[in-house]
């Protein structure tokens, strides 16, 4: 049994049966994985036409109030080859993202509006950011 111990605690190795199980774990523990002021939006929508690109989701990072960031998330099993499977997939996501920014923006807005608690949390964080910026 492999165990990782660091200042945050003790972690045991776990082998996910499939990507769906891993994606569910990422969704449930997104704040612990990505940080306190982040919002994970699970959104499996195509980024383009032709050969389709479906990231698992996006992280909106509002931890730096001056430079909010958006990240594409792709959860992958360790058995997938980095150079033959993961790298081409991520590269495809990035290329489609560059060409379809408005589509991604609109899809994210729709997903956020559907998730009432996420929407309220983001709006509260933005409101607090603006309030601090006035001082």
Buried (B, 14 or more C-beta within 10 A) or exposed (E): EEEEEEEEEEEEEEEBEEBEEBBEBBBEEBEEBBEEBBBBBBBEBBBBEEEEBBBBBBBBBBEEBEEBEBEBBBBBBEEEEEEEEBEEBBEBBBEBBEEBEEBBEEBBEEBBEEBEEBBEBBEEBEEEBEEEEEE
